[in-house]
Amino acid sequence: MRLWEAELYRLRGELLLQQTVTQAAEAAACFEQALAVARRQQARAWELRAAMSLARLWQRQGKHLEAHHMLAAVYGWFTEGFDTADLQEAKALLEELRPYAKTFTRAQPLPTRHLRKCVPTSGDLEREP
């Protein structure tokens, strides 16, 4: 099992967004892959970080409602640790998105049409920076 795999996908998405705005679809695919890996590994902290990254991207794209629902579903899993930086950041982002959230429903499955663009080869993961 790759302990840091979800975080690596998330960071790859963040780097893609810093390069150019036209990489948004590929970055979203990386965030979605990070979410999928974190869920498979039951790594709630990595899932929260990936959800925040995807929510921020969706917020910039005007998908406020989707961002709020998805992040609220992940945030709702936590029962402690609300003084940590990640949970405080998630709460602040949810507050920003709250005006757009009319009703809360459980997040729908994330689209996976761009996942292949983000999935690194084994050489990508083993290369030194």
KEKEDO-610595 format. One record per atom (N, C-alpha, C): residue in three letters; atom name; x, y, z. Coordinates in pm, 1 decimal. Layout:
residues N
r res = ALA atom = CA x = X y = Y z = Z
...
This chain:
residues 129
r res = MET atom = N x = 84.2 y = -117.3 z = 0.0
r res = MET atom = CA x = 0.0 y = 0.0 z = 0.0
r res = MET atom = C x = 89.4 y = 124.6 z = 0.0
r res = ARG atom = N x = 52.4 y = 220.7 z = -77.3
r res = ARG atom = CA x = 126.7 y = 346.5 z = -84.5
r res = ARG atom = C x = 60.2 y = 448.6 z = 6.1
r res = LEU atom = N x = 120.7 y = 472.6 z = 117.5
r res = LEU atom = CA x = 63.6 y = 559.2 z = 219.4
r res = LEU atom = C x = 39.4 y = 701.1 z = 169.6
r res = TRP atom = N x = 127.3 y = 754.2 z = 89.5
r res = TRP atom = CA x = 119.7 y = 892.8 z = 44.5
r res = TRP atom = C x = 57.6 y = 907.9 z = -94.0
r res = GLU atom = N x = 6.6 y = 801.5 z = -152.5
r res = GLU atom = CA x = -42.5 y = 805.0 z = -290.5
r res = GLU atom = C x = -150.7 y = 911.1 z = -311.2
r res = ALA atom = N x = -249.2 y = 918.8 z = -224.6
r res = ALA atom = CA x = -356.7 y = 1016.7 z = -240.0
r res = ALA atom = C x = -301.8 y = 1158.7 z = -236.3
r res = GLU atom = N x = -210.5 y = 1185.2 z = -144.8
r res = GLU atom = CA x = -152.6 y = 1319.7 z = -134.1
r res = GLU atom = C x = -68.7 y = 1352.8 z = -257.3
r res = LEU atom = N x = -1.9 y = 1255.5 z = -314.3
r res = LEU atom = CA x = 75.6 y = 1279.8 z = -436.4
r res = LEU atom = C x = -14.6 y = 1319.9 z = -552.6
r res = TYR atom = N x = -128.7 y = 1253.9 z = -566.8
r res = TYR atom = CA x = -224.5 y = 1292.9 z = -671.0
r res = TYR atom = C x = -275.1 y = 1435.0 z = -647.1
r res = ARG atom = N x = -305.1 y = 1466.6 z = -521.7
r res = ARG atom = CA x = -355.7 y = 1600.1 z = -489.3
r res = ARG atom = C x = -251.6 y = 1706.9 z = -521.3
r res = LEU atom = N x = -129.5 y = 1682.3 z = -481.8
r res = LEU atom = CA x = -23.1 y = 1778.8 z = -508.4
r res = LEU atom = C x = 2.8 y = 1794.9 z = -657.6
r res = ARG atom = N x = -8.4 y = 1685.4 z = -731.4
r res = ARG atom = CA x = 8.0 y = 1693.9 z = -876.6
r res = ARG atom = C x = -100.2 y = 1784.8 z = -935.7
r res = GLY atom = N x = -223.3 y = 1771.6 z = -887.3
r res = GLY atom = CA x = -331.4 y = 1858.9 z = -931.7
r res = GLY atom = C x = -304.7 y = 2004.2 z = -898.4
r res = GLU atom = N x = -256.3 y = 2031.3 z = -778.5
r res = GLU atom = CA x = -224.0 y = 2168.8 z = -738.6
r res = GLU atom = C x = -114.5 y = 2227.4 z = -828.3
r res = LEU atom = N x = -13.9 y = 2146.5 z = -859.0
r res = LEU atom = CA x = 93.2 y = 2193.3 z = -947.2
r res = LEU atom = C x = 42.0 y = 2221.7 z = -1087.6
r res = LEU atom = N x = -46.5 y = 2139.0 z = -1137.6
r res = LEU atom = CA x = -105.5 y = 2162.0 z = -1269.7
r res = LEU atom = C x = -181.1 y = 2294.6 z = -1272.4
r res = LEU atom = N x = -253.0 y = 2325.4 z = -1166.7
r res = LEU atom = CA x = -327.1 y = 2451.5 z = -1161.3
r res = LEU atom = C x = -233.8 y = 2571.3 z = -1156.8
r res = GLN atom = N x = -118.4 y = 2555.9 z = -1097.0
r res = GLN atom = CA x = -23.1 y = 2666.1 z = -1090.6
r res = GLN atom = C x = 43.6 y = 2691.3 z = -1224.8
r res = GLN atom = N x = 52.7 y = 2587.3 z = -1308.1
r res = GLN atom = CA x = 117.6 y = 2601.9 z = -1438.0
r res = GLN atom = C x = 33.6 y = 2685.4 z = -1532.9
r res = THR atom = N x = -94.0 y = 2650.5 z = -1545.7
r res = THR atom = CA x = -183.2 y = 2720.5 z = -1637.2
r res = THR atom = C x = -327.4 y = 2685.3 z = -1607.6
r res = VAL atom = N x = -415.3 y = 2778.8 z = -1633.3
r res = VAL atom = CA x = -557.7 y = 2756.8 z = -1607.5
r res = VAL atom = C x = -614.1 y = 2649.6 z = -1700.3
r res = THR atom = N x = -554.8 y = 2632.3 z = -1816.6
r res = THR atom = CA x = -606.6 y = 2533.8 z = -1912.2
r res = THR atom = C x = -586.9 y = 2390.8 z = -1863.2
r res = GLN atom = N x = -514.5 y = 2373.0 z = -1755.7
r res = GLN atom = CA x = -492.1 y = 2240.9 z = -1698.3
r res = GLN atom = C x = -599.1 y = 2205.1 z = -1595.0
r res = ALA atom = N x = -706.9 y = 2283.4 z = -1586.3
r res = ALA atom = CA x = -807.9 y = 2262.7 z = -1481.9
r res = ALA atom = C x = -871.7 y = 2123.6 z = -1488.9
r res = ALA atom = N x = -902.0 y = 2076.4 z = -1609.6
r res = ALA atom = CA x = -965.4 y = 1943.7 z = -1622.1
r res = ALA atom = C x = -870.7 y = 1834.5 z = -1574.4
r res = GLU atom = N x = -744.7 y = 1846.6 z = -1610.5
r res = GLU atom = CA x = -646.9 y = 1746.4 z = -1567.3
r res = GLU atom = C x = -624.6 y = 1754.8 z = -1416.0
r res = ALA atom = N x = -622.8 y = 1876.4 z = -1361.9
r res = ALA atom = CA x = -607.2 y = 1893.1 z = -1217.4
r res = ALA atom = C x = -726.9 y = 1832.8 z = -1144.5
r res = ALA atom = N x = -847.9 y = 1856.2 z = -1197.0
r res = ALA atom = CA x = -967.7 y = 1799.1 z = -1135.9
r res = ALA atom = C x = -959.0 y = 1646.9 z = -1134.7
r res = ALA atom = N x = -908.6 y = 1589.7 z = -1242.8
r res = ALA atom = CA x = -893.5 y = 1444.1 z = -1248.6
r res = ALA atom = C x = -796.3 y = 1395.3 z = -1142.1
r res = CYS atom = N x = -691.6 y = 1470.5 z = -1118.0
r res = CYS atom = CA x = -596.2 y = 1433.2 z = -1013.1
r res = CYS atom = C x = -661.6 y = 1440.2 z = -875.2
r res = PHE atom = N x = -740.3 y = 1545.4 z = -851.0
r res = PHE atom = CA x = -809.5 y = 1557.1 z = -722.5
r res = PHE atom = C x = -908.8 y = 1442.8 z = -704.4
r res = GLU atom = N x = -979.2 y = 1407.4 z = -811.9
r res = GLU atom = CA x = -1074.5 y = 1297.1 z = -805.9
r res = GLU atom = C x = -1003.0 y = 1164.8 z = -778.6
r res = GLN atom = N x = -887.7 y = 1146.3 z = -841.8
r res = GLN atom = CA x = -809.3 y = 1024.9 z = -816.9
r res = GLN atom = C x = -760.0 y = 1022.8 z = -672.7
r res = ALA atom = N x = -717.3 y = 1137.8 z = -621.8
r res = ALA atom = CA x = -674.0 y = 1147.1 z = -482.0
r res = ALA atom = C x = -788.3 y = 1109.4 z = -388.4
r res = LEU atom = N x = -908.6 y = 1157.4 z = -418.1
r res = LEU atom = CA x = -1025.4 y = 1120.8 z = -337.4
r res = LEU atom = C x = -1050.3 y = 970.7 z = -342.0
r res = ALA atom = N x = -1044.4 y = 913.5 z = -460.4
r res = ALA atom = CA x = -1069.7 y = 770.1 z = -475.7
r res = ALA atom = C x = -967.6 y = 687.0 z = -397.5
r res = VAL atom = N x = -841.9 y = 723.9 z = -407.6
r res = VAL atom = CA x = -736.3 y = 650.9 z = -336.0
r res = VAL atom = C x = -754.5 y = 666.5 z = -184.9
r res = ALA atom = N x = -779.6 y = 788.8 z = -140.4
r res = ALA atom = CA x = -797.3 y = 812.8 z = 3.6
r res = ALA atom = C x = -915.8 y = 734.1 z = 57.4
r res = ARG atom = N x = -1023.6 y = 727.8 z = -19.5
r res = ARG atom = CA x = -1140.5 y = 651.2 z = 24.6
r res = ARG atom = C x = -1109.0 y = 502.6 z = 30.5
r res = ARG atom = N x = -1038.1 y = 454.7 z = -71.1
r res = ARG atom = CA x = -1001.5 y = 312.7 z = -73.3
r res = ARG atom = C x = -912.5 y = 278.8 z = 47.2
r res = GLN atom = N x = -824.2 y = 369.7 z = 82.1
r res = GLN atom = CA x = -733.2 y = 347.8 z = 194.5
r res = GLN atom = C x = -795.7 y = 387.2 z = 329.1
r res = GLN atom = N x = -915.8 y = 442.3 z = 324.6
r res = GLN atom = CA x = -983.0 y = 493.9 z = 443.7
r res = GLN atom = C x = -895.1 y = 595.5 z = 516.2
r res = ALA atom = N x = -832.6 y = 681.1 z = 437.2
r res = ALA atom = CA x = -743.4 y = 785.0 z = 488.7
r res = ALA atom = C x = -820.1 y = 917.2 z = 490.4
r res = ARG atom = N x = -890.7 y = 941.7 z = 597.8
r res = ARG atom = CA x = -980.0 y = 1058.0 z = 606.3
r res = ARG atom = C x = -906.2 y = 1191.3 z = 592.8
r res = ALA atom = N x = -788.5 y = 1202.7 z = 648.6
r res = ALA atom = CA x = -714.4 y = 1328.7 z = 639.2
r res = ALA atom = C x = -678.1 y = 1359.6 z = 493.6
r res = TRP atom = N x = -632.0 y = 1258.5 z = 419.7
r res = TRP atom = CA x = -598.9 y = 1279.2 z = 278.0
r res = TRP atom = C x = -726.0 y = 1306.4 z = 197.7
r res = GLU atom = N x = -834.8 y = 1240.8 z = 234.4
r res = GLU atom = CA x = -962.2 y = 1263.5 z = 166.5
r res = GLU atom = C x = -1006.9 y = 1408.4 z = 186.3
r res = LEU atom = N x = -992.1 y = 1460.1 z = 307.4
r res = LEU atom = CA x = -1029.7 y = 1598.3 z = 334.8
r res = LEU atom = C x = -946.1 y = 1694.7 z = 251.9
r res = ARG atom = N x = -816.5 y = 1672.4 z = 245.9
r res = ARG atom = CA x = -730.3 y = 1761.5 z = 167.1
r res = ARG atom = C x = -766.4 y = 1758.2 z = 18.9
r res = ALA atom = N x = -790.6 y = 1639.8 z = -33.6
r res = ALA atom = CA x = -828.2 y = 1628.2 z = -174.7
r res = ALA atom = C x = -963.2 y = 1695.6 z = -199.0
r res = ALA atom = N x = -1055.6 y = 1678.1 z = -106.7
r res = ALA atom = CA x = -1187.3 y = 1741.0 z = -120.1
r res = ALA atom = C x = -1175.5 y = 1892.7 z = -117.0
r res = MET atom = N x = -1089.0 y = 1945.7 z = -33.2
r res = MET atom = CA x = -1070.0 y = 2091.4 z = -28.0
r res = MET atom = C x = -1011.4 y = 2142.6 z = -158.7
r res = SER atom = N x = -914.5 y = 2071.2 z = -213.3
r res = SER atom = CA x = -854.9 y = 2114.4 z = -340.2
r res = SER atom = C x = -958.5 y = 2113.3 z = -451.7
r res = LEU atom = N x = -1036.5 y = 2007.2 z = -460.1
r res = LEU atom = CA x = -1138.8 y = 1998.9 z = -563.2
r res = LEU atom = C x = -1247.8 y = 2103.8 z = -540.1
r res = ALA atom = N x = -1285.9 y = 2125.8 z = -415.7
r res = ALA atom = CA x = -1387.2 y = 2227.3 z = -385.0
r res = ALA atom = C x = -1340.3 y = 2366.7 z = -424.6
r res = ARG atom = N x = -1213.6 y = 2397.9 z = -399.9
r res = ARG atom = CA x = -1159.6 y = 2528.6 z = -439.9
r res = ARG atom = C x = -1163.3 y = 2545.1 z = -592.2
r res = LEU atom = N x = -1127.2 y = 2438.4 z = -663.5
r res = LEU atom = CA x = -1131.5 y = 2443.2 z = -809.1
r res = LEU atom = C x = -1275.2 y = 2463.8 z = -856.1
r res = TRP atom = N x = -1367.6 y = 2386.5 z = -803.2
r res = TRP atom = CA x = -1507.8 y = 2400.3 z = -842.0
r res = TRP atom = C x = -1560.8 y = 2539.0 z = -806.5
r res = GLN atom = N x = -1515.8 y = 2593.6 z = -694.5
r res = GLN atom = CA x = -1557.3 y = 2728.5 z = -655.7
r res = GLN atom = C x = -1514.2 y = 2829.4 z = -762.7
r res = ARG atom = N x = -1390.4 y = 2818.9 z = -809.5
r res = ARG atom = CA x = -1340.6 y = 2908.2 z = -915.1
r res = ARG atom = C x = -1417.0 y = 2889.4 z = -1045.5
r res = GLN atom = N x = -1468.2 y = 2768.3 z = -1067.0
r res = GLN atom = CA x = -1543.1 y = 2739.1 z = -1189.3
r res = GLN atom = C x = -1691.4 y = 2771.8 z = -1176.3
r res = GLY atom = N x = -1732.1 y = 2824.2 z = -1061.2
r res = GLY atom = CA x = -1871.8 y = 2859.9 z = -1040.7
r res = GLY atom = C x = -1959.2 y = 2743.5 z = -998.3
r res = LYS atom = N x = -1899.9 y = 2631.5 z = -962.7
r res = LYS atom = CA x = -1975.1 y = 2513.2 z = -919.2
r res = LYS atom = C x = -1984.7 y = 2512.3 z = -766.2
r res = HIS atom = N x = -2038.7 y = 2620.3 z = -712.0
r res = HIS atom = CA x = -2041.6 y = 2639.4 z = -567.5
r res = HIS atom = C x = -2123.2 y = 2533.2 z = -495.0
r res = LEU atom = N x = -2239.2 y = 2502.3 z = -547.6
r res = LEU atom = CA x = -2326.6 y = 2405.2 z = -482.1
r res = LEU atom = C x = -2261.6 y = 2267.4 z = -476.4
r res = GLU atom = N x = -2204.4 y = 2224.7 z = -589.9
r res = GLU atom = CA x = -2137.5 y = 2094.4 z = -593.4
r res = GLU atom = C x = -2019.6 y = 2091.5 z = -497.3
r res = ALA atom = N x = -1945.1 y = 2201.2 z = -493.2
r res = ALA atom = CA x = -1829.2 y = 2210.0 z = -404.2
r res = ALA atom = C x = -1872.9 y = 2198.4 z = -258.7
r res = HIS atom = N x = -1978.9 y = 2270.0 z = -222.8
r res = HIS atom = CA x = -2027.0 y = 2266.6 z = -84.6
r res = HIS atom = C x = -2074.0 y = 2126.4 z = -46.8
r res = HIS atom = N x = -2152.9 y = 2064.6 z = -130.7
r res = HIS atom = CA x = -2205.7 y = 1931.5 z = -99.7
r res = HIS atom = C x = -2094.8 y = 1828.6 z = -83.1
r res = MET atom = N x = -2000.1 y = 1830.4 z = -174.4
r res = MET atom = CA x = -1892.0 y = 1732.4 z = -169.0
r res = MET atom = C x = -1806.4 y = 1752.7 z = -43.3
r res = LEU atom = N x = -1766.9 y = 1877.4 z = -16.7
r res = LEU atom = CA x = -1682.3 y = 1904.7 z = 99.2
r res = LEU atom = C x = -1757.7 y = 1880.3 z = 229.6
r res = ALA atom = N x = -1884.1 y = 1916.8 z = 235.6
r res = ALA atom = CA x = -1962.9 y = 1895.4 z = 357.3
r res = ALA atom = C x = -1975.1 y = 1746.7 z = 389.1
r res = ALA atom = N x = -1987.4 y = 1663.9 z = 285.8
r res = ALA atom = CA x = -1997.4 y = 1519.4 z = 308.5
r res = ALA atom = C x = -1869.8 y = 1465.3 z = 371.3
r res = VAL atom = N x = -1755.7 y = 1511.9 z = 324.6
r res = VAL atom = CA x = -1627.5 y = 1466.0 z = 379.4
r res = VAL atom = C x = -1607.1 y = 1522.9 z = 520.4
r res = TYR atom = N x = -1632.2 y = 1651.2 z = 535.7
r res = TYR atom = CA x = -1615.6 y = 1718.0 z = 665.5
r res = TYR atom = C x = -1703.6 y = 1651.9 z = 771.6
r res = GLY atom = N x = -1820.9 y = 1606.1 z = 731.2
r res = GLY atom = CA x = -1915.5 y = 1544.3 z = 822.6
r res = GLY atom = C x = -1866.8 y = 1415.1 z = 886.0
r res = TRP atom = N x = -1765.1 y = 1352.2 z = 829.3
r res = TRP atom = CA x = -1711.3 y = 1228.3 z = 885.4
r res = TRP atom = C x = -1634.6 y = 1252.9 z = 1015.2
r res = PHE atom = N x = -1586.2 y = 1374.4 z = 1033.4
r res = PHE atom = CA x = -1498.3 y = 1402.7 z = 1147.3
r res = PHE atom = C x = -1579.7 y = 1429.0 z = 1273.7
r res = THR atom = N x = -1530.7 y = 1374.8 z = 1383.4
r res = THR atom = CA x = -1595.5 y = 1393.2 z = 1513.1
r res = THR atom = C x = -1502.5 y = 1458.5 z = 1614.9
r res = GLU atom = N x = -1377.8 y = 1476.3 z = 1575.5
r res = GLU atom = CA x = -1280.5 y = 1539.2 z = 1664.8
r res = GLU atom = C x = -1170.3 y = 1601.8 z = 1580.4
r res = GLY atom = N x = -1082.4 y = 1675.4 z = 1645.1
r res = GLY atom = CA x = -969.8 y = 1736.6 z = 1575.0
r res = GLY atom = C x = -1004.8 y = 1867.6 z = 1506.5
r res = PHE atom = N x = -1112.3 y = 1931.5 z = 1550.6
r res = PHE atom = CA x = -1157.4 y = 2052.9 z = 1483.1
r res = PHE atom = C x = -1065.4 y = 2172.5 z = 1504.4
r res = ASP atom = N x = -963.9 y = 2156.6 z = 1589.2
r res = ASP atom = CA x = -866.2 y = 2262.7 z = 1607.8
r res = ASP atom = C x = -746.3 y = 2247.2 z = 1514.1
r res = THR atom = N x = -745.0 y = 2142.7 z = 1430.6
r res = THR atom = CA x = -635.1 y = 2123.1 z = 1335.9
r res = THR atom = C x = -650.3 y = 2218.8 z = 1218.3
r res = ALA atom = N x = -538.2 y = 2249.9 z = 1154.9
r res = ALA atom = CA x = -537.8 y = 2345.5 z = 1043.6
r res = ALA atom = C x = -627.1 y = 2299.2 z = 928.3
r res = ASP atom = N x = -621.4 y = 2170.9 z = 893.3
r res = ASP atom = CA x = -701.0 y = 2121.5 z = 780.8
r res = ASP atom = C x = -850.8 y = 2135.4 z = 806.0
r res = LEU atom = N x = -895.9 y = 2098.4 z = 924.8
r res = LEU atom = CA x = -1038.6 y = 2108.0 z = 954.1
r res = LEU atom = C x = -1083.1 y = 2253.4 z = 968.1
r res = GLN atom = N x = -998.0 y = 2339.3 z = 1019.1
r res = GLN atom = CA x = -1031.7 y = 2481.7 z = 1026.7
r res = GLN atom = C x = -1041.2 y = 2541.9 z = 886.2
r res = GLU atom = N x = -949.8 y = 2502.1 z = 798.9
r res = GLU atom = CA x = -953.1 y = 2549.2 z = 660.1
r res = GLU atom = C x = -1077.7 y = 2498.1 z = 588.1
r res = ALA atom = N x = -1113.5 y = 2373.3 z = 611.5
r res = ALA atom = CA x = -1233.3 y = 2316.2 z = 550.2
r res = ALA atom = C x = -1358.0 y = 2389.5 z = 598.4
r res = LYS atom = N x = -1363.8 y = 2419.1 z = 727.0
r res = LYS atom = CA x = -1478.8 y = 2490.8 z = 782.2
r res = LYS atom = C x = -1489.5 y = 2630.0 z = 719.9
r res = ALA atom = N x = -1377.1 y = 2698.6 z = 704.3
r res = ALA atom = CA x = -1378.1 y = 2832.1 z = 643.8
r res = ALA atom = C x = -1426.1 y = 2826.0 z = 498.7
r res = LEU atom = N x = -1381.5 y = 2726.0 z = 425.4
r res = LEU atom = CA x = -1424.0 y = 2710.2 z = 286.4
r res = LEU atom = C x = -1573.2 y = 2678.6 z = 280.3
r res = LEU atom = N x = -1620.7 y = 2594.0 z = 369.6
r res = LEU atom = CA x = -1764.4 y = 2564.7 z = 374.2
r res = LEU atom = C x = -1845.1 y = 2691.3 z = 403.9
r res = GLU atom = N x = -1793.8 y = 2776.6 z = 490.2
r res = GLU atom = CA x = -1861.9 y = 2903.2 z = 520.9
r res = GLU atom = C x = -1868.3 y = 2992.2 z = 396.8
r res = GLU atom = N x = -1761.1 y = 2995.4 z = 318.6
r res = GLU atom = CA x = -1760.8 y = 3072.8 z = 193.2
r res = GLU atom = C x = -1864.6 y = 3018.9 z = 95.2
r res = LEU atom = N x = -1880.3 y = 2887.3 z = 93.2
r res = LEU atom = CA x = -1970.3 y = 2822.3 z = -2.2
r res = LEU atom = C x = -2114.5 y = 2815.6 z = 47.4
r res = ARG atom = N x = -2136.1 y = 2835.4 z = 176.0
r res = ARG atom = CA x = -2269.0 y = 2818.6 z = 235.9
r res = ARG atom = C x = -2379.0 y = 2899.1 z = 166.3
r res = PRO atom = N x = -2356.6 y = 3024.3 z = 128.6
r res = PRO atom = CA x = -2465.0 y = 3098.9 z = 63.7
r res = PRO atom = C x = -2516.8 y = 3032.6 z = -64.2
r res = TYR atom = N x = -2436.8 y = 2951.5 z = -126.8
r res = TYR atom = CA x = -2475.6 y = 2886.1 z = -250.9
r res = TYR atom = C x = -2545.9 y = 2752.6 z = -226.4
r res = ALA atom = N x = -2535.2 y = 2702.5 z = -104.6
r res = ALA atom = CA x = -2591.2 y = 2570.3 z = -72.9
r res = ALA atom = C x = -2733.8 y = 2586.8 z = -22.5
r res = LYS atom = N x = -2828.1 y = 2549.9 z = -103.9
r res = LYS atom = CA x = -2969.2 y = 2563.0 z = -65.5
r res = LYS atom = C x = -3015.4 y = 2443.2 z = 16.0
r res = THR atom = N x = -2977.4 y = 2325.0 z = -26.1
r res = THR atom = CA x = -3013.6 y = 2204.1 z = 46.4
r res = THR atom = C x = -2892.3 y = 2113.0 z = 48.3
r res = PHE atom = N x = -2884.8 y = 2029.0 z = 147.0
r res = PHE atom = CA x = -2772.6 y = 1935.7 z = 154.7
r res = PHE atom = C x = -2819.6 y = 1796.6 z = 116.0
r res = THR atom = N x = -2748.6 y = 1739.0 z = 21.3
r res = THR atom = CA x = -2768.5 y = 1598.5 z = -13.2
r res = THR atom = C x = -2631.4 y = 1535.9 z = -19.2
r res = ARG atom = N x = -2626.0 y = 1408.1 z = -4.4
r res = ARG atom = CA x = -2498.1 y = 1339.0 z = -11.6
r res = ARG atom = C x = -2435.5 y = 1357.7 z = -149.2
r res = ALA atom = N x = -2306.8 y = 1376.8 z = -153.2
r res = ALA atom = CA x = -2236.4 y = 1402.5 z = -278.7
r res = ALA atom = C x = -2256.2 y = 1287.2 z = -376.9
r res = GLN atom = N x = -2271.7 y = 1321.7 z = -501.7
r res = GLN atom = CA x = -2284.5 y = 1223.1 z = -608.2
r res = GLN atom = C x = -2146.5 y = 1166.4 z = -639.8
r res = PRO atom = N x = -2139.2 y = 1048.9 z = -700.1
r res = PRO atom = CA x = -2008.5 y = 995.6 z = -739.5
r res = PRO atom = C x = -1938.6 y = 1093.7 z = -833.0
r res = LEU atom = N x = -1810.7 y = 1106.2 z = -817.0
r res = LEU atom = CA x = -1734.2 y = 1199.7 z = -897.8
r res = LEU atom = C x = -1710.6 y = 1145.1 z = -1037.7
r res = PRO atom = N x = -1713.5 y = 1232.9 z = -1138.7
r res = PRO atom = CA x = -1685.1 y = 1186.6 z = -1274.8
r res = PRO atom = C x = -1539.3 y = 1143.2 z = -1286.3
r res = THR atom = N x = -1513.7 y = 1044.6 z = -1370.4
r res = THR atom = CA x = -1377.3 y = 991.9 z = -1382.0
r res = THR atom = C x = -1325.4 y = 998.0 z = -1524.7
r res = ARG atom = N x = -1386.7 y = 1078.9 z = -1608.7
r res = ARG atom = CA x = -1349.8 y = 1078.9 z = -1750.0
r res = ARG atom = C x = -1207.0 y = 1126.3 z = -1776.8
r res = HIS atom = N x = -1146.4 y = 1202.2 z = -1687.2
r res = HIS atom = CA x = -1011.9 y = 1254.5 z = -1710.3
r res = HIS atom = C x = -904.7 y = 1182.7 z = -1628.2
r res = LEU atom = N x = -938.7 y = 1074.2 z = -1563.0
r res = LEU atom = CA x = -843.8 y = 1009.1 z = -1472.7
r res = LEU atom = C x = -716.3 y = 963.7 z = -1541.6
r res = ARG atom = N x = -726.0 y = 918.5 z = -1664.2
r res = ARG atom = CA x = -606.2 y = 866.7 z = -1730.8
r res = ARG atom = C x = -499.0 y = 972.4 z = -1747.0
r res = LYS atom = N x = -538.3 y = 1098.0 z = -1761.3
r res = LYS atom = CA x = -441.1 y = 1205.9 z = -1776.3
r res = LYS atom = C x = -358.2 y = 1224.4 z = -1650.5
r res = CYS atom = N x = -413.8 y = 1187.9 z = -1536.4
r res = CYS atom = CA x = -347.8 y = 1214.4 z = -1410.2
r res = CYS atom = C x = -270.1 y = 1096.2 z = -1356.6
r res = VAL atom = N x = -307.2 y = 977.6 z = -1392.9
r res = VAL atom = CA x = -245.4 y = 859.1 z = -1334.6
r res = VAL atom = C x = -99.4 y = 853.0 z = -1376.3
r res = PRO atom = N x = -8.9 y = 869.3 z = -1281.5
r res = PRO atom = CA x = 133.1 y = 866.5 z = -1315.1
r res = PRO atom = C x = 180.1 y = 725.0 z = -1346.2
r res = THR atom = N x = 283.1 y = 719.3 z = -1427.1
r res = THR atom = CA x = 344.4 y = 590.1 z = -1453.8
r res = THR atom = C x = 431.6 y = 554.2 z = -1334.3
r res = SER atom = N x = 475.1 y = 431.4 z = -1328.0
r res = SER atom = CA x = 560.4 y = 392.0 z = -1215.7
r res = SER atom = C x = 688.7 y = 473.4 z = -1215.5
r res = GLY atom = N x = 735.7 y = 514.3 z = -1331.1
r res = GLY atom = CA x = 855.1 y = 597.1 z = -1338.9
r res = GLY atom = C x = 833.4 y = 734.3 z = -1278.2
r res = ASP atom = N x = 711.2 y = 790.8 z = -1293.6
r res = ASP atom = CA x = 679.9 y = 920.8 z = -1235.9
r res = ASP atom = C x = 689.7 y = 916.9 z = -1084.0
r res = LEU atom = N x = 641.7 y = 808.7 z = -1024.5
r res = LEU atom = CA x = 639.3 y = 799.0 z = -879.4
r res = LEU atom = C x = 777.5 y = 771.4 z = -821.5
r res = GLU atom = N x = 864.7 y = 710.3 z = -901.2
r res = GLU atom = CA x = 996.3 y = 672.6 z = -849.9
r res = GLU atom = C x = 1103.3 y = 776.3 z = -880.3
r res = ARG atom = N x = 1074.8 y = 870.2 z = -972.4
r res = ARG atom = CA x = 1170.7 y = 973.6 z = -1008.7
r res = ARG atom = C x = 1196.8 y = 1066.5 z = -891.8
r res = GLU atom = N x = 1318.8 y = 1107.5 z = -878.6
r res = GLU atom = CA x = 1353.0 y = 1203.3 z = -775.2
r res = GLU atom = C x = 1322.9 y = 1342.2 z = -827.2
r res = PRO atom = N x = 1284.8 y = 1436.8 z = -737.7
r res = PRO atom = CA x = 1253.4 y = 1574.3 z = -781.1
r res = PRO atom = C x = 1372.1 y = 1648.1 z = -836.5
